[in-house]
Amino acid sequence: MSAAAAIRVFSVDDHPLLHEGLATVIRNQPDMVLAAEASNGREAIQRFREHTPDVTLMDLRLPDMSGIDAMRKWSCNTFRIEPFL
């Protein structure tokens, strides 16, 4: 599968073990690419806007704000956001 057709995944988590585990699983999927990573809410907001991923895996408890608050800050008419908890 070409990189252009792959599902672009954004991973946000502040726990190193989970962060690395998710990255490894995504990198080993032929139809996925790890578009970006972040470990706190501020990074998540900035990187989401820079990379506009297809799917975001968001930790709800981040050190500087909740994952829900981060998603609210990037929410606008440009992006279709459908949370799944």
Rosetta constraint file for C-alpha pairs under 8 A:
AtomPair CA 1 CA 5 HARMONIC 6.53 0.50
AtomPair CA 1 CA 6 HARMONIC 6.66 0.50
AtomPair CA 1 CA 30 HARMONIC 6.75 0.50
AtomPair CA 1 CA 31 HARMONIC 6.27 0.50
AtomPair CA 2 CA 6 HARMONIC 6.36 0.50
AtomPair CA 3 CA 33 HARMONIC 7.20 0.50
AtomPair CA 5 CA 31 HARMONIC 7.69 0.50
AtomPair CA 6 CA 30 HARMONIC 7.83 0.50
AtomPair CA 6 CA 31 HARMONIC 4.83 0.50
AtomPair CA 6 CA 32 HARMONIC 4.92 0.50
AtomPair CA 6 CA 33 HARMONIC 6.18 0.50
AtomPair CA 7 CA 31 HARMONIC 6.14 0.50
AtomPair CA 7 CA 32 HARMONIC 4.58 0.50
AtomPair CA 7 CA 33 HARMONIC 6.12 0.50
AtomPair CA 7 CA 54 HARMONIC 6.15 0.50
AtomPair CA 7 CA 55 HARMONIC 7.41 0.50
AtomPair CA 8 CA 32 HARMONIC 6.05 0.50
AtomPair CA 8 CA 33 HARMONIC 5.16 0.50
AtomPair CA 8 CA 34 HARMONIC 6.04 0.50
AtomPair CA 8 CA 35 HARMONIC 5.27 0.50
AtomPair CA 8 CA 53 HARMONIC 5.10 0.50
AtomPair CA 8 CA 54 HARMONIC 5.12 0.50
AtomPair CA 8 CA 55 HARMONIC 6.40 0.50
AtomPair CA 9 CA 26 HARMONIC 7.77 0.50
AtomPair CA 9 CA 32 HARMONIC 6.93 0.50
AtomPair CA 9 CA 33 HARMONIC 6.13 0.50
AtomPair CA 9 CA 34 HARMONIC 5.01 0.50
AtomPair CA 9 CA 35 HARMONIC 5.36 0.50
AtomPair CA 9 CA 36 HARMONIC 7.06 0.50
AtomPair CA 9 CA 53 HARMONIC 5.68 0.50
AtomPair CA 9 CA 54 HARMONIC 6.10 0.50
AtomPair CA 9 CA 55 HARMONIC 4.90 0.50
AtomPair CA 9 CA 56 HARMONIC 5.73 0.50
AtomPair CA 9 CA 57 HARMONIC 7.42 0.50
AtomPair CA 10 CA 34 HARMONIC 6.21 0.50
AtomPair CA 10 CA 35 HARMONIC 5.55 0.50
AtomPair CA 10 CA 36 HARMONIC 4.90 0.50
AtomPair CA 10 CA 37 HARMONIC 5.73 0.50
AtomPair CA 10 CA 48 HARMONIC 7.53 0.50
AtomPair CA 10 CA 53 HARMONIC 5.93 0.50
AtomPair CA 10 CA 54 HARMONIC 7.90 0.50
AtomPair CA 10 CA 55 HARMONIC 6.22 0.50
AtomPair CA 10 CA 56 HARMONIC 4.58 0.50
AtomPair CA 10 CA 57 HARMONIC 6.15 0.50
AtomPair CA 11 CA 19 HARMONIC 7.37 0.50
AtomPair CA 11 CA 22 HARMONIC 7.49 0.50
AtomPair CA 11 CA 23 HARMONIC 7.49 0.50
AtomPair CA 11 CA 34 HARMONIC 7.61 0.50
AtomPair CA 11 CA 36 HARMONIC 6.53 0.50
AtomPair CA 11 CA 37 HARMONIC 4.85 0.50
AtomPair CA 11 CA 38 HARMONIC 6.47 0.50
AtomPair CA 11 CA 56 HARMONIC 5.92 0.50
AtomPair CA 11 CA 57 HARMONIC 4.89 0.50
AtomPair CA 11 CA 58 HARMONIC 6.33 0.50
AtomPair CA 12 CA 19 HARMONIC 7.45 0.50
AtomPair CA 12 CA 37 HARMONIC 5.76 0.50
AtomPair CA 12 CA 38 HARMONIC 4.74 0.50
AtomPair CA 12 CA 39 HARMONIC 5.53 0.50
AtomPair CA 12 CA 40 HARMONIC 7.03 0.50
AtomPair CA 12 CA 44 HARMONIC 6.50 0.50
AtomPair CA 12 CA 56 HARMONIC 7.51 0.50
AtomPair CA 12 CA 57 HARMONIC 6.04 0.50
AtomPair CA 12 CA 58 HARMONIC 4.85 0.50
AtomPair CA 12 CA 59 HARMONIC 5.92 0.50
AtomPair CA 13 CA 18 HARMONIC 7.17 0.50
AtomPair CA 13 CA 19 HARMONIC 5.61 0.50
AtomPair CA 13 CA 38 HARMONIC 6.54 0.50
AtomPair CA 13 CA 39 HARMONIC 4.90 0.50
AtomPair CA 13 CA 40 HARMONIC 6.91 0.50
AtomPair CA 13 CA 58 HARMONIC 6.51 0.50
AtomPair CA 13 CA 59 HARMONIC 5.10 0.50
AtomPair CA 13 CA 62 HARMONIC 7.06 0.50
AtomPair CA 14 CA 19 HARMONIC 6.90 0.50
AtomPair CA 14 CA 38 HARMONIC 7.71 0.50
AtomPair CA 14 CA 39 HARMONIC 4.34 0.50
AtomPair CA 14 CA 40 HARMONIC 6.23 0.50
AtomPair CA 14 CA 59 HARMONIC 7.66 0.50
AtomPair CA 14 CA 62 HARMONIC 6.30 0.50
AtomPair CA 14 CA 63 HARMONIC 7.38 0.50
AtomPair CA 15 CA 19 HARMONIC 5.90 0.50
AtomPair CA 15 CA 39 HARMONIC 7.75 0.50
AtomPair CA 16 CA 20 HARMONIC 6.01 0.50
AtomPair CA 17 CA 21 HARMONIC 6.02 0.50
AtomPair CA 18 CA 22 HARMONIC 6.03 0.50
AtomPair CA 19 CA 23 HARMONIC 6.30 0.50
AtomPair CA 20 CA 24 HARMONIC 6.12 0.50
AtomPair CA 21 CA 25 HARMONIC 6.30 0.50
AtomPair CA 22 CA 26 HARMONIC 6.12 0.50
AtomPair CA 23 CA 27 HARMONIC 6.04 0.50
AtomPair CA 23 CA 34 HARMONIC 6.86 0.50
AtomPair CA 24 CA 28 HARMONIC 6.29 0.50
AtomPair CA 25 CA 29 HARMONIC 6.67 0.50
AtomPair CA 26 CA 32 HARMONIC 6.11 0.50
AtomPair CA 26 CA 33 HARMONIC 6.47 0.50
AtomPair CA 26 CA 34 HARMONIC 6.27 0.50
AtomPair CA 27 CA 32 HARMONIC 6.94 0.50
AtomPair CA 27 CA 33 HARMONIC 6.11 0.50
AtomPair CA 27 CA 34 HARMONIC 6.39 0.50
AtomPair CA 29 CA 33 HARMONIC 7.65 0.50
AtomPair CA 35 CA 51 HARMONIC 6.70 0.50
AtomPair CA 35 CA 53 HARMONIC 6.55 0.50
AtomPair CA 36 CA 47 HARMONIC 6.78 0.50
AtomPair CA 36 CA 48 HARMONIC 7.92 0.50
AtomPair CA 36 CA 51 HARMONIC 6.93 0.50
AtomPair CA 37 CA 44 HARMONIC 7.66 0.50
AtomPair CA 37 CA 47 HARMONIC 7.62 0.50
AtomPair CA 38 CA 43 HARMONIC 5.42 0.50
AtomPair CA 38 CA 44 HARMONIC 5.33 0.50
AtomPair CA 38 CA 47 HARMONIC 7.33 0.50
AtomPair CA 39 CA 43 HARMONIC 6.78 0.50
AtomPair CA 39 CA 44 HARMONIC 7.30 0.50
AtomPair CA 39 CA 62 HARMONIC 7.51 0.50
AtomPair CA 40 CA 44 HARMONIC 6.17 0.50
AtomPair CA 40 CA 62 HARMONIC 5.51 0.50
AtomPair CA 40 CA 63 HARMONIC 6.17 0.50
AtomPair CA 40 CA 64 HARMONIC 6.31 0.50
AtomPair CA 40 CA 65 HARMONIC 7.55 0.50
AtomPair CA 41 CA 45 HARMONIC 6.24 0.50
AtomPair CA 41 CA 62 HARMONIC 6.38 0.50
AtomPair CA 41 CA 63 HARMONIC 7.66 0.50
AtomPair CA 41 CA 64 HARMONIC 6.09 0.50
AtomPair CA 41 CA 65 HARMONIC 5.68 0.50
AtomPair CA 41 CA 66 HARMONIC 7.03 0.50
AtomPair CA 41 CA 67 HARMONIC 6.49 0.50
AtomPair CA 41 CA 69 HARMONIC 7.98 0.50
AtomPair CA 41 CA 70 HARMONIC 5.36 0.50
AtomPair CA 42 CA 46 HARMONIC 6.41 0.50
AtomPair CA 42 CA 64 HARMONIC 7.56 0.50
AtomPair CA 42 CA 70 HARMONIC 7.31 0.50
AtomPair CA 43 CA 47 HARMONIC 5.94 0.50
AtomPair CA 44 CA 48 HARMONIC 5.81 0.50
AtomPair CA 44 CA 70 HARMONIC 6.92 0.50
AtomPair CA 45 CA 49 HARMONIC 6.44 0.50
AtomPair CA 45 CA 70 HARMONIC 6.08 0.50
AtomPair CA 45 CA 71 HARMONIC 7.38 0.50
AtomPair CA 45 CA 73 HARMONIC 6.94 0.50
AtomPair CA 45 CA 74 HARMONIC 5.97 0.50
AtomPair CA 46 CA 50 HARMONIC 6.36 0.50
AtomPair CA 47 CA 51 HARMONIC 5.93 0.50
AtomPair CA 47 CA 52 HARMONIC 7.94 0.50
AtomPair CA 48 CA 52 HARMONIC 5.30 0.50
AtomPair CA 48 CA 53 HARMONIC 6.78 0.50
AtomPair CA 48 CA 74 HARMONIC 7.47 0.50
AtomPair CA 49 CA 74 HARMONIC 7.19 0.50
AtomPair CA 58 CA 67 HARMONIC 6.08 0.50
AtomPair CA 59 CA 66 HARMONIC 7.98 0.50
AtomPair CA 59 CA 67 HARMONIC 5.75 0.50
AtomPair CA 60 CA 66 HARMONIC 5.31 0.50
AtomPair CA 60 CA 67 HARMONIC 4.05 0.50
AtomPair CA 60 CA 68 HARMONIC 6.21 0.50
AtomPair CA 61 CA 65 HARMONIC 7.20 0.50
AtomPair CA 61 CA 66 HARMONIC 5.03 0.50
AtomPair CA 61 CA 67 HARMONIC 6.05 0.50
AtomPair CA 62 CA 66 HARMONIC 5.39 0.50
AtomPair CA 62 CA 67 HARMONIC 6.31 0.50
AtomPair CA 65 CA 69 HARMONIC 6.40 0.50
AtomPair CA 65 CA 70 HARMONIC 6.87 0.50
AtomPair CA 66 CA 70 HARMONIC 6.43 0.50
AtomPair CA 67 CA 71 HARMONIC 6.25 0.50
AtomPair CA 68 CA 72 HARMONIC 6.23 0.50
AtomPair CA 69 CA 73 HARMONIC 6.39 0.50
AtomPair CA 70 CA 74 HARMONIC 6.73 0.50
AtomPair CA 71 CA 75 HARMONIC 6.12 0.50
AtomPair CA 75 CA 79 HARMONIC 6.58 0.50
AtomPair CA 75 CA 81 HARMONIC 7.05 0.50
